[in-house]
Amino acid sequence: MNEKAERLQRIQVTALDEILGETLPVLDDGFVRVIDYMGNDGAVVQAARVSYGAGTKQVSDDRSLIRYLLRNRHTTPFEMCELKLHVRVPMDAWRQWIRHRTASVNETSTRYSIAIDAAQRTPPASWRFQAASNRQGSEGRLDAAAGAELTQQERELQQHARTVYQERLERGVAREQARKDLPLCTYTEAYWKMDLHNLLHFLALRMDSHAQQEIRAYATLIGEQIVARWVPLTWEAFDDYRLGAVGLSRLETAIAAALGGGDRQKALTIARDAGWLKHGKNGLLRNRERDETEAKLTRLNLAIPWRSEPDV
């Protein structure tokens, strides 16, 4: 039997349509643009309630369901939504970005096109020290005078690299070879499309305080200015259960429970049995897992048992 297909209206999100195609600036010359999207909060709950159809539940029920799904890591319904962005980003940050392999990507090719004549520059007050406890992170800033000197050197280096690149092109050198000495601060552009589940994973990692500051600026903009407009109920749940949450391991839960019950010695025993309290000549040896636990206990306003007294 030939049944007439149900006529459907394309899902539209007014708040996101308001910035569709708009260039949202990031860093000194980067940007993010929303090119297209599919689905909304309703698409998430519709996928979760596939047997019910649309219009059978209230908005308050939709909110509760989305919070349940995200809280309990039911991920498939969030894969029903997709977001397509156009981004301009420095190549060093793009190297980290592209590691999220669940996206569909089409990047500007400097084999076919002239490299973008723009490079990310560092203001004098923004040069960061290498973190003492994190080999891949930074902390603190150089003073303004030292920063000004580094910024001037940076400008000269970038200008020289661009001049050399242009001279190679003018002499007929192939673009794929002429580009090889361009610095990582050179901007690249790409179209980047990802479903909502994997996008939230990207944001959880790249909005984290441990992420590199430059890519964190992009992730924060995408999260707070784009995703929050597109799927506000999902964003609220994500903020509550991922960004603002504290995850505890089995050992951390046991230590927190012991401290909550007033049993500091039990907490110390758990930590000692886990190998967290080994000593060297200058006190406790560094232990990354213990350091992470300390940060969580501090956030929960719990005493750190091995720091409260020297005799651990």
N, C-alpha and C positions, 0 to 999 in steps of 0.2 A: 504494500500500500504506500502511496506517495503522500507523505504528510508534509504540510507546509512548515518550513523552518521558522522557529521563533525569532522574531526580530529583536535584536539586542542593541542597546545604546552603548557606545564606547564610554568606559569609565573616565570621568574627568574630576580632577582635584583642583578646585578654584584657586586655593592658596598657592599651589605649585605652578599653575598656569600663569599666575601673575609674574613669575620670574623666568618663565620658559624662554630660553635663548639669551637671557641677560648675562652679561659678563660680571661675575663676582670676583673681585680682585683678591689675590693671595700673594704674600711676600711683596717684592718690589715690582715684578713684571709678570707674575703668574696669574692664572685665573681658572675658574671652574664655570662651565655653562651646562644647564640642563637642556638636553636635546630632545629627549622623549622619555616616556614612562609607560608602564603597563600595570594596572591594578591599583588598589588602595587598601585601607584597613578592611573594607568590606570583602575584598577578594580573599583575604587571609581567612576570615571567618566562614566565607562561603565554601572554601576548600575544606575546612575542618568539619563543616556541617553539610557535606555534599549530598546527603540523603534528605536534607530538609528543604533545600532551595532557598531563594531569597525572600526577605520580608517576614519571616516567621519569628524573629527575635527583636528585642529592643536594643537601642544603642548601648544601654548600660550592660546588657548581656554580652554584647560584642566586646566591650572593654574587658569584662571578666574572663571571657574565653581567650582573648589575646594574651592577657596576663597569665592565664593558666598555661597556655601553649609555650610561651617564652620561658616561664618559670621552670617548667618541666622538660624543656629542650625538645619539644615536638617541632621539628624544623621544617618538614615538608610544606605545610601551609604557607610559610613565608617565601618559599621558592616560587609561588604563583605570581609574585610581583617582581618587576624588573625596572631598572633605572639606567638610562643612557646619558653619559656625560661627555663633554668636550673639555679637556684639561690642557693647560700649559704649565709645565713643572720642570724644575732643574733636573738634569740627568742623574745627579747623585741621589736625589729623593726618588726619582723614577725607578732606579735600580731596586729600591726596597718595595715600591708600589707594585712593580710587575711580578714580584714573588708570589702575589696572590693570584694563583693560576686558574682560579675558577671563573675569571672574567673573559669576555670576548673583547679583544683589543685590536685596534688598527692604528699604528703609530706613524707619524711623519718619517719618511725614509730620506736620510741624507745621501743615499746612493742616487736618488732621482732628483731631489730638491736641494736648494741651497740651505745650509743650516740657518736656523733662526738667529738673527742678529740681536741677540739679547742674552745677558748672563746675569745670574743672581749675584747681587752685591751685598756685602755685609757692612752695616753701619758701624762707626767706631765703637759704639757702646755695646755691640752685640757679639763680640768675640768671646768665646767660652773656653774655660779651662777643661782639660781632660779630667774626668771623674777619677778619684783615687780608688774607689771600691768597685767601679764598673768599667771594664775594658772597652766597652762600646758606647759609653755614655759621656755626658759632660755635666759640669756643675760650676757655678760661679762665673764671674766675668772679669776680663782684663780691665785695667783702668783706662780711662778715655784717651789719655795721651798715647799709650802703647797701641790702643785700638786704632787711633787715627793713622799711625804709621803703617799698620798692617792693611788698613783700608786703601791707603795710597798705593802700596805695593800691589795689592790685589787689582786695582784699577789699571795699573801699568801692565801687569801680566796679562790680564784679559784683553786689553787693547793690542798688545803685541801678538797674542795668539790669533786674534781675529785678522790682523794685518797679514800675518804669514799665510793664513787660510785663504784670504782673498787673492794674494799674490799667486798662490798655487793655481787657483781657478783661472786667473787671467793668463797664466802660461799654458793652460790647456790640460793641467793635471786632472785625472779622473776624480770625480766627486767622492767616490768611495775611498780613495786614497788621500785626497786632500784633507779630509775631515779628521784624520787619525790623531792629530795633536790638539784638537779642540778640548778645552777643559771641561770637567764634569759639571761646572756651574752653568754651562750652556743650556738654555731652555729647549725642551722638546714638546711636541703636541701630540695628543692621541684622542681617539674616541674610545671610550671605556664603558662596557655594559655588563651589569652584574645583577643577579637576583637578590632579593632583599635578605634572605638568610645569610648568604655569603658576604653581602655588604655589611651587615651587622657584625660579622666576625672581623672583617677588615677594620671597622671603626673601633671595635673593642681593643684591638691590638695597637692601632695607630693613633688613637686618642689618649692612650695610656701615658702617664707622666714619664715613663721610661723610654718612650719612642723619641726618635730624633725630632728636634723642635720644628724643622722645616716641614717634614711630612705630617707632623702633628697639626700644623696650621691648616693644611689641606683637609685632613680628616675632620677636624673640628668644624670647619666651614660646611663640609658636606653633611655632617651630622646635624648641627644646630640650625643651619639655614636652609637645608634642602630636605633631608629625611624627616625632620620634625614637622615641616609643612606638608609633606607628602602623606605620611602615615602617622599622625599624631598619637593615636592610641598605642601603636607598636613602639614608637619612640619613648613614650612615657614608661612603658613596661621595660624596655631596654635600659633606660636610665636607672630604673629602680633595681632591676635584677642582674644587670651586668656592669654598667659604669659605676654605679654607686654601691655595689655589693662587696662584701668581703667573703671570699671562699676559704673554707678551712679544710685542711687535710684531716685524716684520722688522728694523727698525733697532735695537731693543733687543737682539734676539738677536745681531745682528752686533757690537754694542758689547760685550755680555757675552762673546762668543766671543773678541774681541780682548783683552779684559782677562784672560780665562782663559789665553790664550796669552802673556801678558806684554807685549803690544804696546799700550802706552798711546797712542802717537802715532796708530796706526790708529784707535783708539776716538775720539780727538779729531777726526780727519779726518772720520769718519762723522758725528759730532755737528755739526761745522762746516758740512759740505755740506748737512745737513738744516736749517740756519738756526737752530740752537739756541744759538749762541755769539755772538750780536750784542751789542755793548757800547753802553752809554750813558755819561753823565757819572759815574754812581755804580757802574759795573761792569756785569756781565751784565744785560741786559734780562730782564724776567720772561718766562718761556715755560712755559706749563702742561704741555705734553708733556714738556719737559725735567725739570720738577719731579716729574712722575709717574715718570719713568725713574729719577731719583735715589732715590726711595722704594723702588723695586724693587731697585736695585743695593744699597742699604743692607740690605734684607731678605735678599739673597743673599750678604751679607758681601763684596761687591766694592767696590773703591775707586771713587769718583766722579772720573773723570779730569780734568774741568774744575774740580774743587774742590781737587785735591791739590796743585796749583801755581798761582801767581797769573798766569802768563804764557800764558793760553789766548786 
